[in-house]
Amino acid sequence: MESAPKKSVLPYYAVAAVWVGYALLFPLYTISAFLFVAVLSLGVFFLLRALCPDRSQAKAAPQPQAMAEEEKPASSGNEELDKMIRDGALAIEEMKRLNDSITDEKLSAAIDRLEALSQKIFDAVRQNPDKLPQIRKFMDYYLPTTLKLLNAYDRAAATGISGENIDSTKRKVEEIMDTIVTAFARQLDSLYGSEALDISTDITVLETMLAREGLSGQSMQAETTKTADGGEIDLKL
């Protein structure tokens, strides 16, 4: 916290006391009396100001909401992408909070994996907004439902007791976590489907052109093949 000086109020109270006390003891009907009291009150004021220095006062720290507004990322110009970025950041923060609260090591490791996969999904879409439609169901259902299940587990575990309903809730969440992690991984993999197809097409075209120009290993081997009587075989691809 930053500190700001706080002025002492005692000198002001003392000046008021001088005027009130003089008025009670002596008449204030003349200008000379007013001037005398004014000079006396100023002397008392500056004397007490010297004896009572200013004190430091801690300034209130910025409110979290104000800090959040200051750190708000700049708009990308794509409203849907900006919403994905905001919702994604909130989801990651919630995963971190739940991971800190949940003590089960296996479940905690699964949350670590979900957090890493989610971040990679958000990064991939941020770099290529055309992929936004591919994660719409992920953002609208799979991700919030996963957080809902983890919150249910966290509340059940926080009771600190064992019971039929509590144990059943925890067990069901633990059993489905592997499936959820696999689903998140497949969601990430699906975002690179078009790139994989493009790469496969490029490789096929490249291999064909290299072979046609006689630059591939297969073409070079065919050109040096000879028959048993010493003749050469002319192979064309």
VEXDO-908255 format. One record per residue: residue in three letters; x, z, y of N, C-alpha, C, O in turn. Coordinates in steps of 0.02 Angstrom, whole numbers, padded with zeros to 5 digits, always signed. Layout:
N
ALAXZYXZYXZYXZY
...
***
This chain:
237
MET+00041+00000-00060+00000+00000+00000+00043+00000+00063+00096+00032+00064
GLU+00021-00036+00114+00056-00035+00178+00032+00025+00219-00024+00048+00210
SER+00075+00050+00264+00059+00108+00305+00050+00087+00377+00086+00045+00403
ALA-00001+00117+00410-00015+00104+00480-00014+00170+00517-00037+00220+00490
PRO+00013+00172+00580+00016+00236+00617-00054+00261+00634-00098+00222+00652
LYS-00062+00326+00629-00125+00359+00646-00112+00408+00703-00075+00456+00694
LYS-00143+00397+00761-00131+00438+00819-00166+00506+00811-00221+00511+00784
SER-00132+00559+00836-00160+00626+00834-00214+00633+00887-00206+00608+00943
VAL-00269+00666+00871-00325+00676+00918-00317+00741+00957-00356+00753+01003
LEU-00269+00782+00940-00262+00848+00973-00251+00843+01049-00281+00882+01085
PRO-00209+00796+01074-00200+00791+01147-00265+00777+01184-00275+00803+01239
TYR-00309+00737+01154-00372+00721+01187-00418+00782+01189-00452+00795+01239
TYR-00419+00819+01133-00459+00880+01132-00432+00931+01184-00471+00966+01216
ALA-00366+00934+01191-00336+00981+01238-00354+00964+01310-00368+01008+01350
VAL-00354+00899+01328-00374+00878+01395-00446+00898+01410-00462+00924+01464
ALA-00490+00886+01361-00560+00906+01370-00566+00981+01379-00606+01005+01420
ALA-00526+01019+01341-00528+01092+01346-00504+01115+01415-00531+01164+01442
VAL-00455+01081+01443-00429+01099+01510-00484+01092+01562-00495+01136+01604
TRP-00519+01035+01560-00572+01023+01609-00629+01073+01601-00654+01101+01650
VAL-00649+01084+01539-00705+01131+01527-00685+01202+01547-00724+01237+01579
GLY-00625+01223+01528-00602+01291+01543-00595+01302+01618-00614+01355+01643
TYR-00567+01253+01653-00559+01261+01726-00626+01264+01761-00636+01303+01808
ALA-00673+01222+01737-00739+01221+01768-00775+01287+01759-00814+01308+01802
LEU-00762+01320+01702-00794+01385+01689-00763+01441+01730-00797+01489+01748
LEU-00698+01435+01746-00663+01490+01780-00657+01479+01855-00656+01528+01894
PHE-00652+01417+01877-00641+01403+01947-00689+01348+01970-00713+01309+01930
PRO-00704+01346+02034-00749+01294+02061-00715+01227+02065-00655+01222+02078
LEU-00753+01174+02053-00727+01105+02057-00764+01068+02114-00787+01012+02104
TYR-00767+01099+02171-00805+01069+02225-00762+01029+02273-00789+00994+02316
THR-00697+01034+02266-00653+01000+02314-00611+00947+02279-00600+00948+02218
ILE-00587+00900+02321-00545+00847+02293-00479+00876+02268-00452+00854+02217
SER-00453+00926+02304-00390+00955+02282-00396+00988+02214-00350+00986+02174
ALA-00455+01018+02201-00466+01050+02135-00467+00997+02080-00438+01007+02027
PHE-00500+00939+02094-00502+00885+02045-00432+00857+02031-00414+00844+01974
LEU-00393+00848+02087-00326+00822+02078-00282+00871+02039-00241+00850+01998
PHE-00291+00936+02052-00251+00986+02016-00267+00985+01941-00222+00985+01899
VAL-00332+00982+01925-00351+00981+01854-00327+00916+01821-00307+00916+01763
ALA-00330+00860+01859-00307+00796+01831-00234+00799+01814-00213+00777+01760
VAL-00193+00825+01861-00122+00830+01849-00108+00877+01791-00065+00863+01749
LEU-00144+00934+01789-00135+00982+01735-00153+00952+01668-00117+00963+01619
SER-00208+00915+01664-00229+00885+01600-00180+00832+01577-00168+00825+01517
LEU-00152+00793+01626-00102+00743+01606-00040+00776+01578-00010+00753+01529
GLY-00020+00832+01610+00038+00867+01584+00027+00894+01514+00070+00888+01470
VAL-00033+00923+01503-00050+00948+01436-00052+00890+01386-00029+00897+01329
PHE-00080+00833+01406-00087+00776+01361-00018+00752+01337-00007+00744+01277
PHE+00027+00739+01385+00093+00713+01366+00135+00764+01328+00176+00746+01286
LEU+00125+00828+01343+00160+00880+01306+00139+00881+01233+00182+00884+01188
LEU+00074+00879+01222+00050+00880+01152+00064+00814+01116+00073+00813+01055
ARG+00067+00759+01153+00085+00695+01121+00156+00698+01094+00171+00670+01042
ALA+00200+00733+01131+00269+00740+01109+00274+00787+01049+00315+00777+01004
LEU+00232+00839+01050+00235+00888+00996+00197+00865+00934+00209+00891+00879
CYS+00151+00819+00942+00110+00795+00885+00120+00720+00876+00080+00681+00901
PRO+00174+00699+00842+00187+00627+00834+00134+00593+00790+00096+00626+00754
ASP+00133+00527+00794+00086+00489+00753+00102+00497+00679+00160+00502+00660
ARG+00050+00497+00638+00059+00501+00566+00045+00433+00534+00006+00393+00560
SER+00078+00421+00477+00066+00358+00442+00003+00363+00400-00011+00416+00371
GLN-00033+00309+00397-00095+00306+00358-00093+00245+00313-00081+00189+00337
ALA-00104+00255+00249-00101+00200+00201-00159+00152+00212-00217+00172+00219
LYS-00142+00088+00215-00193+00038+00222-00220+00020+00153-00183+00018+00104
ALA-00283+00006+00150-00315-00010+00086-00287-00074+00058-00275-00122+00094
ALA-00277-00074-00008-00252-00134-00041-00305-00187-00041-00365-00171-00041
PRO-00285-00251-00042-00335-00305-00044-00379-00298-00105-00355-00282-00159
GLN-00443-00309-00096-00490-00306-00151-00477-00361-00200-00456-00416-00181
PRO-00489-00349-00266-00477-00400-00317-00512-00466-00301-00485-00519-00314
GLN-00573-00461-00274-00610-00522-00260-00575-00563-00207-00572-00625-00212
ALA-00549-00528-00154-00514-00563-00101-00450-00595-00128-00433-00651-00110
MET-00415-00558-00173-00354-00586-00202-00370-00647-00244-00333-00696-00244
ALA-00425-00643-00281-00445-00699-00323-00460-00761-00282-00444-00817-00301
GLU-00492-00750-00223-00508-00806-00180-00444-00838-00152-00440-00899-00145
GLU-00394-00795-00136-00331-00822-00110-00294-00862-00163-00262-00912-00147
GLU-00300-00840-00227-00263-00873-00281-00304-00929-00313-00282-00958-00363
LYS-00362-00944-00286-00406-00995-00314-00370-01062-00312-00348-01084-00259
PRO-00365-01097-00370-00330-01161-00371-00365-01214-00330-00426-01211-00321
ALA-00327-01260-00306-00355-01315-00267-00399-01359-00310-00387-01367-00370
SER-00451-01386-00279-00497-01429-00316-00463-01494-00336-00423-01522-00298
SER-00479-01518-00396-00451-01581-00420-00492-01641-00396-00471-01698-00404
GLY-00551-01627-00367-00595-01681-00348-00645-01699-00402-00691-01737-00391
ASN-00635-01671-00462-00680-01682-00518-00715-01616-00532-00685-01569-00559
GLU-00779-01612-00515-00816-01548-00521-00818-01523-00592-00809-01463-00604
GLU-00829-01568-00640-00832-01547-00710-00764-01522-00735-00760-01474-00772
LEU-00711-01555-00713-00644-01533-00732-00628-01465-00701-00599-01422-00735
ASP-00646-01456-00638-00634-01391-00605-00671-01335-00641-00644-01280-00648
LYS-00732-01349-00663-00771-01298-00699-00737-01282-00765-00735-01224-00786
MET-00712-01334-00800-00677-01322-00863-00616-01278-00853-00601-01234-00893
ILE-00579-01291-00798-00519-01252-00784-00536-01179-00770-00504-01134-00796
ARG-00589-01169-00729-00610-01100-00714-00635-01064-00776-00614-01008-00790
ASP-00680-01097-00814-00707-01065-00874-00653-01054-00926-00654-01004-00962
GLY-00606-01101-00931-00552-01093-00978-00508-01034-00962-00487-00996-01006
ALA-00492-01026-00897-00451-00969-00876-00486-00903-00891-00454-00855-00913
LEU-00551-00900-00879-00589-00838-00893-00590-00824-00968-00584-00766-00989
ALA-00597-00876-01009-00598-00868-01081-00531-00841-01107-00529-00798-01150
ILE-00476-00868-01080-00410-00845-01100-00401-00772-01081-00374-00733-01121
GLU-00422-00753-01021-00417-00683-01000-00458-00637-01044-00436-00582-01060
GLU-00516-00660-01064-00558-00619-01108-00526-00611-01177-00529-00557-01207
MET-00495-00664-01202-00460-00659-01266-00403-00609-01261-00392-00570-01308
LYS-00367-00610-01206-00312-00562-01197-00339-00491-01197-00310-00446-01227
ARG-00394-00480-01161-00423-00413-01157-00445-00389-01226-00431-00332-01246
LEU-00478-00432-01263-00502-00414-01330-00443-00401-01377-00445-00356-01418
ASN-00392-00442-01370-00333-00433-01413-00299-00366-01400-00274-00334-01446
ASP-00298-00345-01337-00269-00280-01321-00311-00223-01347-00285-00170-01363
SER-00377-00234-01352-00422-00181-01374-00427-00176-01449-00434-00122-01477
ILE-00424-00234-01484-00432-00235-01557-00366-00218-01590-00314-00248-01575
THR-00368-00170-01635-00306-00146-01667-00292-00178-01735-00236-00173-01760
ASP-00341-00211-01764-00330-00242-01829-00278-00297-01823-00287-00344-01784
GLU-00223-00292-01861-00167-00338-01854-00185-00410-01872-00165-00457-01838
LYS-00223-00419-01926-00240-00486-01948-00286-00519-01897-00276-00578-01880
LEU-00335-00483-01873-00380-00511-01823-00344-00524-01758-00357-00574-01724
SER-00298-00480-01740-00259-00489-01679-00216-00552-01683-00210-00589-01634
ALA-00188-00565-01742-00148-00626-01751-00191-00688-01745-00170-00739-01717
ALA-00253-00684-01770-00300-00740-01764-00317-00753-01691-00323-00811-01670
ILE-00326-00700-01652-00342-00707-01581-00283-00738-01545-00292-00780-01500
ASP-00222-00719-01563-00162-00750-01534-00164-00826-01546-00148-00865-01500
ARG-00182-00845-01606-00185-00916-01623-00240-00952-01584-00230-01008-01560
LEU-00297-00920-01578-00353-00949-01540-00333-00958-01466-00349-01009-01435
GLU-00299-00909-01440-00278-00912-01370-00230-00971-01359-00238-01009-01311
ALA-00182-00979-01404-00134-01033-01397-00168-01102-01405-00153-01148-01367
LEU-00213-01108-01453-00248-01171-01464-00292-01188-01405-00295-01245-01383
SER-00327-01138-01379-00372-01149-01322-00332-01173-01261-00353-01219-01227
GLN-00275-01142-01249-00234-01161-01192-00211-01233-01199-00209-01270-01150
LYS-00192-01253-01260-00170-01322-01271-00227-01371-01262-00217-01427-01237
ILE-00288-01351-01282-00346-01394-01272-00359-01404-01197-00370-01460-01175
PHE-00358-01349-01159-00369-01354-01087-00315-01396-01053-00330-01435-01008
ASP-00253-01387-01074-00198-01425-01045-00206-01500-01059-00193-01542-01015
ALA-00227-01516-01120-00234-01587-01139-00288-01620-01097-00280-01676-01074
VAL-00344-01584-01086-00398-01612-01047-00380-01614-00973-00400-01661-00937
ARG-00343-01565-00949-00322-01564-00879-00278-01625-00865-00283-01655-00811
GLN-00235-01643-00912-00191-01701-00903-00228-01767-00911-00208-01818-00883
ASN-00282-01766-00949-00322-01826-00959-00396-01809-00955-00428-01796-01006
PRO-00425-01808-00895-00496-01789-00886-00545-01833-00924-00602-01814-00934
ASP-00523-01893-00945-00568-01936-00984-00588-01903-01050-00636-01924-01082
LYS-00551-01851-01070-00566-01818-01134-00618-01762-01126-00636-01729-01175
LEU-00642-01752-01066-00691-01699-01053-00752-01702-01099-00773-01651-01126
PRO-00782-01762-01110-00840-01765-01154-00826-01740-01225-00871-01717-01260
GLN-00763-01746-01247-00745-01726-01314-00747-01650-01325-00753-01627-01382
ILE-00742-01612-01272-00741-01539-01280-00804-01507-01251-00806-01446-01241
ARG-00855-01547-01236-00915-01518-01205-00948-01468-01252-00966-01413-01230
LYS-00955-01485-01316-00985-01438-01363-00940-01378-01374-00963-01322-01385
PHE-00875-01390-01373-00827-01335-01381-00835-01284-01324-00835-01224-01337
MET-00842-01309-01263-00849-01265-01205-00918-01232-01201-00924-01174-01181
ASP-00970-01269-01221-01038-01244-01214-01060-01199-01271-01104-01157-01262
TYR-01030-01207-01330-01054-01167-01387-00998-01133-01426-00999-01072-01433
TYR-00950-01171-01451-00901-01142-01497-00860-01086-01463-00851-01033-01492
LEU-00835-01099-01403-00793-01050-01369-00833-00988-01349-00812-00932-01366
PRO-00890-00994-01315-00928-00934-01297-00954-00896-01358-00958-00834-01356
THR-00972-00931-01411-00995-00896-01471-00939-00857-01504-00949-00801-01529
THR-00879-00886-01504-00821-00851-01531-00808-00787-01491-00795-00734-01521
LEU-00811-00791-01425-00801-00731-01383-00856-00680-01396-00843-00620-01394
LYS-00916-00703-01407-00972-00658-01422-00959-00619-01486-00971-00559-01490
LEU-00935-00654-01538-00920-00622-01602-00864-00571-01595-00868-00516-01622
LEU-00812-00589-01558-00756-00543-01548-00777-00482-01508-00753-00427-01521
ASN-00821-00491-01460-00846-00434-01422-00889-00388-01466-00886-00327-01459
ALA-00927-00418-01512-00967-00378-01558-00921-00336-01603-00935-00278-01617
TYR-00867-00367-01626-00819-00331-01668-00787-00274-01628-00780-00218-01652
ASP-00769-00289-01566-00736-00239-01524-00782-00178-01512-00760-00121-01515
ARG-00846-00192-01499-00893-00137-01488-00903-00096-01552-00907-00035-01550
ALA-00906-00131-01609-00915-00095-01673-00854-00052-01688-00861+00005-01710
ALA-00795-00080-01677-00734-00042-01691-00726+00017-01644-00697+00068-01662
ALA-00751+00009-01582-00743+00062-01532-00785+00124-01548-00772+00177-01520
THR-00834+00118-01593-00874+00177-01611-00832+00228-01648-00846+00288-01645
GLY-00781+00204-01684-00738+00250-01720-00769+00280-01782-00741+00327-01810
ILE-00825+00253-01804-00858+00281-01863-00871+00224-01913-00867+00165-01896
SER-00887+00243-01974-00902+00195-02026-00976+00200-02043-01003+00254-02053
GLY-01008+00142-02045-01079+00140-02061-01096+00072-02089-01057+00025-02082
GLU-01155+00066-02119-01174+00004-02151-01174-00054-02102-01145-00107-02116
ASN-01206-00045-02045-01211-00099-01995-01144-00112-01961-01125-00169-01950
ILE-01109-00058-01944-01045-00066-01910-00995-00101-01955-00961-00148-01934
ASP-00990-00079-02017-00942-00109-02064-00961-00181-02080-00917-00223-02088
SER-01027-00195-02083-01049-00263-02097-01031-00310-02040-01010-00366-02052
THR-01040-00287-01979-01022-00328-01920-00948-00344-01920-00929-00402-01910
LYS-00907-00294-01931-00835-00305-01930-00813-00352-01987-00772-00396-01977
ARG-00842-00342-02045-00822-00382-02102-00840-00456-02092-00801-00500-02108
LYS-00901-00468-02066-00923-00537-02056-00879-00573-02005-00862-00632-02014
VAL-00860-00539-01953-00816-00570-01902-00748-00584-01932-00720-00637-01920
GLU-00721-00537-01970-00656-00547-02001-00657-00606-02049-00608-00644-02052
GLU-00712-00614-02085-00716-00668-02135-00720-00737-02104-00697-00786-02134
ILE-00749-00742-02044-00758-00808-02015-00700-00828-01969-00698-00885-01947
MET-00655-00783-01956-00602-00798-01908-00557-00855-01931-00537-00897-01890
ASP-00541-00859-01995-00499-00914-02020-00533-00981-02009-00501-01030-01991
THR-00599-00982-02019-00638-01043-02008-00636-01063-01935-00630-01122-01918
ILE-00643-01014-01891-00642-01028-01819-00574-01054-01797-00570-01102-01757
VAL-00521-01024-01822-00454-01047-01804-00444-01120-01826-00417-01161-01789
THR-00467-01136-01887-00462-01205-01912-00502-01252-01868-00479-01308-01854
ALA-00561-01231-01846-00603-01273-01804-00570-01286-01736-00572-01342-01711
PHE-00539-01235-01708-00504-01244-01644-00446-01292-01652-00434-01334-01609
ALA-00410-01286-01707-00353-01331-01720-00377-01403-01728-00344-01449-01703
ARG-00433-01413-01761-00459-01481-01770-00485-01509-01704-00480-01569-01691
GLN-00513-01465-01662-00534-01488-01596-00475-01513-01555-00479-01565-01522
LEU-00419-01477-01558-00359-01499-01524-00334-01564-01553-00315-01610-01515
ASP-00333-01570-01619-00308-01631-01652-00351-01691-01634-00325-01746-01626
SER-00416-01680-01627-00461-01736-01613-00448-01766-01544-00462-01824-01532
LEU-00421-01726-01499-00406-01751-01432-00351-01803-01431-00345-01842-01384
TYR-00312-01804-01484-00256-01851-01489-00272-01909-01536-00227-01946-01557
GLY-00336-01917-01555-00355-01971-01600-00342-02039-01572-00316-02083-01606
SER-00360-02049-01508-00350-02116-01477-00276-02132-01470-00255-02189-01480
GLU-00235-02080-01453-00163-02091-01448-00133-02111-01516-00091-02155-01520
ALA-00157-02077-01569-00132-02093-01636-00149-02164-01656-00109-02200-01686
LEU-00211-02185-01638-00232-02254-01653-00191-02304-01614-00170-02355-01641
ASP-00179-02290-01551-00139-02335-01509-00068-02340-01536-00039-02395-01538
ILE-00039-02284-01557+00029-02284-01583+00033-02324-01648+00080-02362-01658
SER-00017-02315-01692-00018-02353-01755-00022-02428-01741+00011-02468-01775
THR-00063-02446-01693-00070-02517-01675-00004-02544-01647+00017-02599-01665
ASP+00027-02505-01603+00091-02527-01573+00144-02534-01627+00184-02582-01624
ILE+00146-02488-01674+00196-02492-01727+00186-02554-01771+00234-02588-01789
THR+00122-02568-01787+00107-02627-01828+00128-02691-01792+00159-02735-01822
VAL+00111-02695-01729+00130-02755-01690+00205-02760-01684+00233-02815-01690
LEU+00239-02704-01672+00311-02704-01665+00345-02727-01730+00391-02767-01728
GLU+00322-02701-01787+00351-02720-01851+00342-02795-01863+00388-02828-01888
THR+00283-02820-01846+00270-02892-01857+00316-02935-01814+00344-02985-01838
MET+00324-02916-01751+00366-02955-01706+00440-02951-01726+00475-03001-01723
LEU+00463-02893-01748+00532-02886-01769+00546-02929-01831+00597-02962-01836
ALA+00498-02928-01878+00507-02968-01938+00506-03042-01922+00543-03081-01951
ARG+00462-03062-01876+00456-03132-01857+00520-03157-01823+00539-03215-01832
GLU+00551-03114-01784+00612-03133-01749+00674-03122-01791+00730-03134-01768
GLY+00666-03099-01852+00723-03089-01896+00765-03029-01877+00825-03027-01891
LEU+00733-02978-01845+00771-02920-01823+00758-02858-01866+00790-02807-01855
SER+00714-02863-01913+00701-02805-01955+00746-02807-02016+00773-02859-02033
GLY+00753-02750-02049+00796-02747-02108+00772-02791-02164+00812-02820-02200
GLN+00706-02796-02171+00679-02837-02224+00696-02911-02214+00713-02946-02262
SER+00692-02933-02153+00708-03003-02139+00781-03018-02152+00798-03070-02181
MET+00826-02974-02130+00898-02984-02139+00916-02985-02213+00960-03024-02233
GLN+00884-02944-02254+00899-02942-02325+00876-03007-02358+00910-03033-02402
ALA+00819-03032-02337+00793-03093-02367+00838-03153-02351+00846-03198-02392
GLU+00868-03154-02292+00910-03210-02273+00975-03213-02312+01005-03266-02317
THR+00998-03158-02340+01061-03157-02376+01052-03160-02451+01101-03157-02489
THR+00991-03167-02474+00978-03171-02546+00998-03240-02572+00981-03291-02541
LYS+01034-03241-02628+01057-03304-02657+01031-03312-02728+01015-03262-02761
THR+01027-03375-02752+01005-03389-02821+01065-03382-02867+01122-03373-02845
ALA+01051-03386-02933+01104-03377-02983+01156-03433-02979+01215-03421-02993
ASP+01136-03495-02962+01183-03551-02958+01218-03556-02891+01251-03606-02876
GLY+01210-03505-02850+01246-03506-02786+01205-03530-02728+01226-03526-02670
GLY+01146-03555-02742+01103-03580-02687+01071-03522-02650+01062-03468-02678
GLU+01053-03534-02588+01022-03482-02547+00946-03492-02547+00920-03548-02549
ILE+00912-03436-02544+00839-03437-02541+00819-03431-02467+00841-03385-02432
ASP+00780-03475-02444+00756-03473-02376+00688-03441-02375+00638-03472-02393
LEU+00685-03376-02353+00622-03340-02351+00599-03335-02280+00638-03322-02234
LYS+00536-03346-02271+00505-03339-02205+00448-03290-02209+00406-03294-02254
LEU+00446-03243-02162+00393-03193-02161+00335-03216-02116+00286-03180-02109
***
